Amino acid sequence: MQDVFNIVDDYNANMNSVDCADQLRLNYYPAAKWVRMRKWWWSIFIWIIGTATTNSYLIHCKIEKLNDGKPLTHRRFLEMVVGRVVRER
């Protein structure tokens, strides 16, 4: 029984940032029912985009905190990313 508690403690101590990243990614998850109706690779593509933008947001937050700035909200950050991608086309 002691081993089970050690595993849980280890998980809670070392996986916190991963859980936070997953929660952030799922807040604005772009895929809905339509992904299930598409080709198999759409799910992978959407996951990659979501993970990349969430990791970019976390880096943005760390850089802003190091520079004593105020980071953007997750939603505002995603709006800016999408706006710049659309403008580049």
N, C-alpha and C positions, 0 to 999 in steps of 0.2 A: 504494500500500500504506500509505503514511503516513496518508492520509485515513481508512482503516479503523480504525487504532489511535486516531486522534483521536475518532472516533465512539464507540468502546468506552470510552475514557477519560472522555468526556463523560457517557455513560450511567452509568458506575460512580460518577462524582463527584456526579451530580445526582439519581439515582433511588433512592438507598438507602432513604429513608424510605418510598417507595411499595412497594418490595419487602418491607420489614418489615411494612407494613400488610397487604399481600396474604397474607403468611405467617400473620400473626395471624388474619386473617379465615378462612383455610382450616383453622386448627387446630380450630375448633368449628363447621364449616360444617354447618348444619342440613339441607341438602338432600341427598337420596340418590336412590335409584332412583325414589321416588314422585314427584319433581318432573317427571321425563320423562313420566310418565303423566298429568299434569295439563294444565290450560290453559297456553298459552304465557306468559301474564303472571305465572304463579307463579314462574318463574325470575327474572324481573325484580324481583318483590316480595321474594323471599328475598335476592337480591343487595343490594337497597337496605337491608334490615334488617341484614344482615351488615356492610355498609360503615358504616352509621350507628353501630352498636354498637362496631365496631372504632375508628372515629374518636373516639367518646366515651371509650373506654378510653385511647387515646393522650393525649387532653386531660387525663383524670384523672391519668395518670402524670406529665405535665408540671407540673400544678398541685401535686401532692404533692411533687415534687422541689423546686419553688420554695419550698414551705413547710417544707422539711426533714422531710417525713413519708415514710412507707413506703407506696408504692402497693399496692393489692390485686393479687392475681394475676389474670390474664385470666379464668380460670375463675370465680373468686370474684366478680369484677365482673359477669360475665354472669349468674351465679346471682342476684345482688342485683337486677339489672335485671329479670329475668324474675319474681322474687318480687314486686317492686313493681308490675309491670304486672298480674300475676294478682290481687294484693290490691286494686287499683283497681276491678276489675270487680265 
